[in-house]
Amino acid sequence: MMLSAEQMRRLPDFFAAIPDLRRVQGKRHPLPSVLVIATAATLCGMRSYKAIADPD
């Protein structure tokens, strides 16, 4: 699946509607940012959290 540049630009706004249920203590990054990065990585073929986190 491919997203257009405009769709990619709108992802943070789309994810902003999702309530952030994480504890305050563990929050380092806004939830919409985390979800956009995970979505982009998945669209690039990453299939696990480990694959997304691995720089190689």
N, C-alpha and C positions, 0 to 999 in steps of 0.2 A: 504494500500500500504506500502510496506517495501522498504527501501533503504539500500543498502549495505554500509559497512563502507567506502569503496572507494568512493561511490557516495556522502556520507555525507562530506567527506574530500574535494570534488570538488565543493561543493555548493558555497563557497565564491567566487571562480573564475568564476563560472557561473553567479552569481549575480553581479559581478564587471562590466559586460558589460552593465548593466542598468544605464542610466543617472540619476544622483541625482538632482532632480529639487526642493529640499527643500531650503528654505531661509537659508542663512549662520547663521543668528541669532539663529535659532532653532536646529542646528546640534550639537548633543552631541556624537553621535556614527556613525561610518561609515555605509552607507546604506547596503552594503553586510552583515554586522554583524546583523543588524536589520532584514533583510530578512531571513537569516539563522535561527535565533531564532524563528521567526514567522512560518517558514516552519516546523521546528522541533516540535514546540508546536502543530501545526495543525495535524501533523502526529501522535502525542500522544493523539489526541482526543479533543483538545481545539477548540472551534468553534466561539470564539469572542475575541475582544481585551481585554474585561474585564476578560474573562477566562484565557487568556495568562498572564495578569498582576497580577491576584489573586494568592498569594502564598499558599493558602489552597487548 
